[in-house]
Amino acid sequence: MFIPLDGENILCLANVVAICKNGGKTEILRRGGAREPSVFTPSTLAKRKKAFMNKALYRRTNDR
C-alpha cells in the first residue's frame, strides 16, 4: 500500500512499522528503527491513503 505525501513523495507502507504522535509531532517509524518526522497527522495520512486507493480502483475498473 502507498500513501502520497508532498509533491512526488510516496510513503510505502511495506517499510512502515507505525505512524504515531510523539509530543506535538507525527513520526513515521520504519523497519530498521529509523524515525522520520511528518507534517501530516495519522488521520490525514489515512484519508490520503483511502483517496489514493479509491482512485486506483476506479482506474482499474474503467481500464477493462
Protein Blocks (a to p, Z undefined) as FASTA:
>chain_A
ZZddehjbccdfklpfbdcdehjbccdddehhiacddfbdfklmmmmmmmmmmmmmmmmm
mmZZ
